[in-house]
């Protein structure tokens, strides 16, 4: 039982880490898009990140 719970916790941690990594990659792409002059709305539409988060990248 304890081993199963440990495995579940490990899998949750791996999943969270993967999601965090994917989000960081998306932010990196959005930053590059900004640097190349793409409009905010186009970046939001293509990446799915929130406009507020995109604007934080600009600062």
Phi and psi restraints in degrees (range 20) as a CNS / XPLOR table:
assign (resid 1 and name C) (resid 2 and name N)
       (resid 2 and name CA) (resid 2 and name C) 1.0 -63.7 20.0 2
assign (resid 2 and name N) (resid 2 and name CA)
       (resid 2 and name C) (resid 3 and name N) 1.0 -37.2 20.0 2
assign (resid 2 and name C) (resid 3 and name N)
       (resid 3 and name CA) (resid 3 and name C) 1.0 -66.2 20.0 2
assign (resid 3 and name N) (resid 3 and name CA)
       (resid 3 and name C) (resid 4 and name N) 1.0 -38.7 20.0 2
assign (resid 3 and name C) (resid 4 and name N)
       (resid 4 and name CA) (resid 4 and name C) 1.0 -63.9 20.0 2
assign (resid 4 and name N) (resid 4 and name CA)
       (resid 4 and name C) (resid 5 and name N) 1.0 -43.0 20.0 2
assign (resid 4 and name C) (resid 5 and name N)
       (resid 5 and name CA) (resid 5 and name C) 1.0 -64.3 20.0 2
assign (resid 5 and name N) (resid 5 and name CA)
       (resid 5 and name C) (resid 6 and name N) 1.0 -38.7 20.0 2
assign (resid 5 and name C) (resid 6 and name N)
       (resid 6 and name CA) (resid 6 and name C) 1.0 -62.9 20.0 2
assign (resid 6 and name N) (resid 6 and name CA)
       (resid 6 and name C) (resid 7 and name N) 1.0 -43.3 20.0 2
assign (resid 6 and name C) (resid 7 and name N)
       (resid 7 and name CA) (resid 7 and name C) 1.0 -63.7 20.0 2
assign (resid 7 and name N) (resid 7 and name CA)
       (resid 7 and name C) (resid 8 and name N) 1.0 -40.8 20.0 2
assign (resid 7 and name C) (resid 8 and name N)
       (resid 8 and name CA) (resid 8 and name C) 1.0 -62.2 20.0 2
assign (resid 8 and name N) (resid 8 and name CA)
       (resid 8 and name C) (resid 9 and name N) 1.0 -44.5 20.0 2
assign (resid 8 and name C) (resid 9 and name N)
       (resid 9 and name CA) (resid 9 and name C) 1.0 -62.2 20.0 2
assign (resid 9 and name N) (resid 9 and name CA)
       (resid 9 and name C) (resid 10 and name N) 1.0 -40.7 20.0 2
assign (resid 9 and name C) (resid 10 and name N)
       (resid 10 and name CA) (resid 10 and name C) 1.0 -63.3 20.0 2
assign (resid 10 and name N) (resid 10 and name CA)
       (resid 10 and name C) (resid 11 and name N) 1.0 -44.2 20.0 2
assign (resid 10 and name C) (resid 11 and name N)
       (resid 11 and name CA) (resid 11 and name C) 1.0 -63.8 20.0 2
assign (resid 11 and name N) (resid 11 and name CA)
       (resid 11 and name C) (resid 12 and name N) 1.0 -39.4 20.0 2
assign (resid 11 and name C) (resid 12 and name N)
       (resid 12 and name CA) (resid 12 and name C) 1.0 -63.6 20.0 2
assign (resid 12 and name N) (resid 12 and name CA)
       (resid 12 and name C) (resid 13 and name N) 1.0 -41.6 20.0 2
assign (resid 12 and name C) (resid 13 and name N)
       (resid 13 and name CA) (resid 13 and name C) 1.0 -63.6 20.0 2
assign (resid 13 and name N) (resid 13 and name CA)
       (resid 13 and name C) (resid 14 and name N) 1.0 -42.1 20.0 2
assign (resid 13 and name C) (resid 14 and name N)
       (resid 14 and name CA) (resid 14 and name C) 1.0 -62.9 20.0 2
assign (resid 14 and name N) (resid 14 and name CA)
       (resid 14 and name C) (resid 15 and name N) 1.0 -43.6 20.0 2
assign (resid 14 and name C) (resid 15 and name N)
       (resid 15 and name CA) (resid 15 and name C) 1.0 -62.2 20.0 2
assign (resid 15 and name N) (resid 15 and name CA)
       (resid 15 and name C) (resid 16 and name N) 1.0 -44.5 20.0 2
assign (resid 15 and name C) (resid 16 and name N)
       (resid 16 and name CA) (resid 16 and name C) 1.0 -63.8 20.0 2
assign (resid 16 and name N) (resid 16 and name CA)
       (resid 16 and name C) (resid 17 and name N) 1.0 -40.4 20.0 2
assign (resid 16 and name C) (resid 17 and name N)
       (resid 17 and name CA) (resid 17 and name C) 1.0 -64.1 20.0 2
assign (resid 17 and name N) (resid 17 and name CA)
       (resid 17 and name C) (resid 18 and name N) 1.0 -40.3 20.0 2
assign (resid 17 and name C) (resid 18 and name N)
       (resid 18 and name CA) (resid 18 and name C) 1.0 -64.0 20.0 2
assign (resid 18 and name N) (resid 18 and name CA)
       (resid 18 and name C) (resid 19 and name N) 1.0 -44.1 20.0 2
assign (resid 18 and name C) (resid 19 and name N)
       (resid 19 and name CA) (resid 19 and name C) 1.0 -63.2 20.0 2
assign (resid 19 and name N) (resid 19 and name CA)
       (resid 19 and name C) (resid 20 and name N) 1.0 -41.0 20.0 2
assign (resid 19 and name C) (resid 20 and name N)
       (resid 20 and name CA) (resid 20 and name C) 1.0 -63.4 20.0 2
assign (resid 20 and name N) (resid 20 and name CA)
       (resid 20 and name C) (resid 21 and name N) 1.0 -41.3 20.0 2
assign (resid 20 and name C) (resid 21 and name N)
       (resid 21 and name CA) (resid 21 and name C) 1.0 -64.1 20.0 2
assign (resid 21 and name N) (resid 21 and name CA)
       (resid 21 and name C) (resid 22 and name N) 1.0 -41.3 20.0 2
assign (resid 21 and name C) (resid 22 and name N)
       (resid 22 and name CA) (resid 22 and name C) 1.0 -64.4 20.0 2
assign (resid 22 and name N) (resid 22 and name CA)
       (resid 22 and name C) (resid 23 and name N) 1.0 -39.9 20.0 2
assign (resid 22 and name C) (resid 23 and name N)
       (resid 23 and name CA) (resid 23 and name C) 1.0 -65.7 20.0 2
assign (resid 23 and name N) (resid 23 and name CA)
       (resid 23 and name C) (resid 24 and name N) 1.0 -41.8 20.0 2
assign (resid 23 and name C) (resid 24 and name N)
       (resid 24 and name CA) (resid 24 and name C) 1.0 -61.5 20.0 2
assign (resid 24 and name N) (resid 24 and name CA)
       (resid 24 and name C) (resid 25 and name N) 1.0 -39.2 20.0 2
assign (resid 24 and name C) (resid 25 and name N)
       (resid 25 and name CA) (resid 25 and name C) 1.0 -64.2 20.0 2
assign (resid 25 and name N) (resid 25 and name CA)
       (resid 25 and name C) (resid 26 and name N) 1.0 -40.8 20.0 2
assign (resid 25 and name C) (resid 26 and name N)
       (resid 26 and name CA) (resid 26 and name C) 1.0 -62.6 20.0 2
assign (resid 26 and name N) (resid 26 and name CA)
       (resid 26 and name C) (resid 27 and name N) 1.0 -42.4 20.0 2
assign (resid 26 and name C) (resid 27 and name N)
       (resid 27 and name CA) (resid 27 and name C) 1.0 -64.4 20.0 2
assign (resid 27 and name N) (resid 27 and name CA)
       (resid 27 and name C) (resid 28 and name N) 1.0 -38.2 20.0 2
assign (resid 27 and name C) (resid 28 and name N)
       (resid 28 and name CA) (resid 28 and name C) 1.0 -63.3 20.0 2
assign (resid 28 and name N) (resid 28 and name CA)
       (resid 28 and name C) (resid 29 and name N) 1.0 -42.0 20.0 2
assign (resid 28 and name C) (resid 29 and name N)
       (resid 29 and name CA) (resid 29 and name C) 1.0 -64.4 20.0 2
assign (resid 29 and name N) (resid 29 and name CA)
       (resid 29 and name C) (resid 30 and name N) 1.0 -44.8 20.0 2
assign (resid 29 and name C) (resid 30 and name N)
       (resid 30 and name CA) (resid 30 and name C) 1.0 -61.4 20.0 2
assign (resid 30 and name N) (resid 30 and name CA)
       (resid 30 and name C) (resid 31 and name N) 1.0 -40.6 20.0 2
assign (resid 30 and name C) (resid 31 and name N)
       (resid 31 and name CA) (resid 31 and name C) 1.0 -61.5 20.0 2
assign (resid 31 and name N) (resid 31 and name CA)
       (resid 31 and name C) (resid 32 and name N) 1.0 -42.4 20.0 2
assign (resid 31 and name C) (resid 32 and name N)
       (resid 32 and name CA) (resid 32 and name C) 1.0 -64.8 20.0 2
assign (resid 32 and name N) (resid 32 and name CA)
       (resid 32 and name C) (resid 33 and name N) 1.0 -38.8 20.0 2
assign (resid 32 and name C) (resid 33 and name N)
       (resid 33 and name CA) (resid 33 and name C) 1.0 -63.0 20.0 2
assign (resid 33 and name N) (resid 33 and name CA)
       (resid 33 and name C) (resid 34 and name N) 1.0 -43.0 20.0 2
assign (resid 33 and name C) (resid 34 and name N)
       (resid 34 and name CA) (resid 34 and name C) 1.0 -60.3 20.0 2
assign (resid 34 and name N) (resid 34 and name CA)
       (resid 34 and name C) (resid 35 and name N) 1.0 -45.6 20.0 2
assign (resid 34 and name C) (resid 35 and name N)
       (resid 35 and name CA) (resid 35 and name C) 1.0 -62.9 20.0 2
assign (resid 35 and name N) (resid 35 and name CA)
       (resid 35 and name C) (resid 36 and name N) 1.0 -25.2 20.0 2
assign (resid 35 and name C) (resid 36 and name N)
       (resid 36 and name CA) (resid 36 and name C) 1.0 -96.0 20.0 2
assign (resid 36 and name N) (resid 36 and name CA)
       (resid 36 and name C) (resid 37 and name N) 1.0 9.8 20.0 2
assign (resid 36 and name C) (resid 37 and name N)
       (resid 37 and name CA) (resid 37 and name C) 1.0 86.4 20.0 2
assign (resid 37 and name N) (resid 37 and name CA)
       (resid 37 and name C) (resid 38 and name N) 1.0 11.5 20.0 2
assign (resid 37 and name C) (resid 38 and name N)
       (resid 38 and name CA) (resid 38 and name C) 1.0 -70.1 20.0 2
assign (resid 38 and name N) (resid 38 and name CA)
       (resid 38 and name C) (resid 39 and name N) 1.0 149.6 20.0 2
assign (resid 38 and name C) (resid 39 and name N)
       (resid 39 and name CA) (resid 39 and name C) 1.0 -74.4 20.0 2
assign (resid 39 and name N) (resid 39 and name CA)
       (resid 39 and name C) (resid 40 and name N) 1.0 149.1 20.0 2
assign (resid 39 and name C) (resid 40 and name N)
       (resid 40 and name CA) (resid 40 and name C) 1.0 -53.2 20.0 2
assign (resid 40 and name N) (resid 40 and name CA)
       (resid 40 and name C) (resid 41 and name N) 1.0 -48.6 20.0 2
assign (resid 40 and name C) (resid 41 and name N)
       (resid 41 and name CA) (resid 41 and name C) 1.0 -62.6 20.0 2
assign (resid 41 and name N) (resid 41 and name CA)
       (resid 41 and name C) (resid 42 and name N) 1.0 -36.3 20.0 2
assign (resid 41 and name C) (resid 42 and name N)
       (resid 42 and name CA) (resid 42 and name C) 1.0 -66.5 20.0 2
assign (resid 42 and name N) (resid 42 and name CA)
       (resid 42 and name C) (resid 43 and name N) 1.0 -41.3 20.0 2
assign (resid 42 and name C) (resid 43 and name N)
       (resid 43 and name CA) (resid 43 and name C) 1.0 -65.4 20.0 2
assign (resid 43 and name N) (resid 43 and name CA)
       (resid 43 and name C) (resid 44 and name N) 1.0 -44.1 20.0 2
assign (resid 43 and name C) (resid 44 and name N)
       (resid 44 and name CA) (resid 44 and name C) 1.0 -60.4 20.0 2
assign (resid 44 and name N) (resid 44 and name CA)
       (resid 44 and name C) (resid 45 and name N) 1.0 -43.6 20.0 2
assign (resid 44 and name C) (resid 45 and name N)
       (resid 45 and name CA) (resid 45 and name C) 1.0 -65.5 20.0 2
assign (resid 45 and name N) (resid 45 and name CA)
       (resid 45 and name C) (resid 46 and name N) 1.0 -41.1 20.0 2
assign (resid 45 and name C) (resid 46 and name N)
       (resid 46 and name CA) (resid 46 and name C) 1.0 -78.2 20.0 2
assign (resid 46 and name N) (resid 46 and name CA)
       (resid 46 and name C) (resid 47 and name N) 1.0 -32.7 20.0 2
assign (resid 46 and name C) (resid 47 and name N)
       (resid 47 and name CA) (resid 47 and name C) 1.0 -99.5 20.0 2
assign (resid 47 and name N) (resid 47 and name CA)
       (resid 47 and name C) (resid 48 and name N) 1.0 -25.1 20.0 2
assign (resid 47 and name C) (resid 48 and name N)
       (resid 48 and name CA) (resid 48 and name C) 1.0 82.4 20.0 2
assign (resid 48 and name N) (resid 48 and name CA)
       (resid 48 and name C) (resid 49 and name N) 1.0 4.0 20.0 2
assign (resid 48 and name C) (resid 49 and name N)
       (resid 49 and name CA) (resid 49 and name C) 1.0 -81.2 20.0 2
assign (resid 49 and name N) (resid 49 and name CA)
       (resid 49 and name C) (resid 50 and name N) 1.0 157.4 20.0 2
assign (resid 49 and name C) (resid 50 and name N)
       (resid 50 and name CA) (resid 50 and name C) 1.0 -72.4 20.0 2
assign (resid 50 and name N) (resid 50 and name CA)
       (resid 50 and name C) (resid 51 and name N) 1.0 147.5 20.0 2
assign (resid 50 and name C) (resid 51 and name N)
       (resid 51 and name CA) (resid 51 and name C) 1.0 -57.8 20.0 2
assign (resid 51 and name N) (resid 51 and name CA)
       (resid 51 and name C) (resid 52 and name N) 1.0 -37.4 20.0 2
assign (resid 51 and name C) (resid 52 and name N)
       (resid 52 and name CA) (resid 52 and name C) 1.0 -63.5 20.0 2
assign (resid 52 and name N) (resid 52 and name CA)
       (resid 52 and name C) (resid 53 and name N) 1.0 -41.3 20.0 2
assign (resid 52 and name C) (resid 53 and name N)
       (resid 53 and name CA) (resid 53 and name C) 1.0 -67.6 20.0 2
assign (resid 53 and name N) (resid 53 and name CA)
       (resid 53 and name C) (resid 54 and name N) 1.0 -37.9 20.0 2
assign (resid 53 and name C) (resid 54 and name N)
       (resid 54 and name CA) (resid 54 and name C) 1.0 -62.5 20.0 2
assign (resid 54 and name N) (resid 54 and name CA)
       (resid 54 and name C) (resid 55 and name N) 1.0 -43.3 20.0 2
assign (resid 54 and name C) (resid 55 and name N)
       (resid 55 and name CA) (resid 55 and name C) 1.0 -65.7 20.0 2
assign (resid 55 and name N) (resid 55 and name CA)
       (resid 55 and name C) (resid 56 and name N) 1.0 -29.5 20.0 2
assign (resid 55 and name C) (resid 56 and name N)
       (resid 56 and name CA) (resid 56 and name C) 1.0 -68.1 20.0 2
assign (resid 56 and name N) (resid 56 and name CA)
       (resid 56 and name C) (resid 57 and name N) 1.0 -29.7 20.0 2
assign (resid 56 and name C) (resid 57 and name N)
       (resid 57 and name CA) (resid 57 and name C) 1.0 -67.2 20.0 2
assign (resid 57 and name N) (resid 57 and name CA)
       (resid 57 and name C) (resid 58 and name N) 1.0 -25.1 20.0 2
assign (resid 57 and name C) (resid 58 and name N)
       (resid 58 and name CA) (resid 58 and name C) 1.0 -76.2 20.0 2
assign (resid 58 and name N) (resid 58 and name CA)
       (resid 58 and name C) (resid 59 and name N) 1.0 -12.9 20.0 2
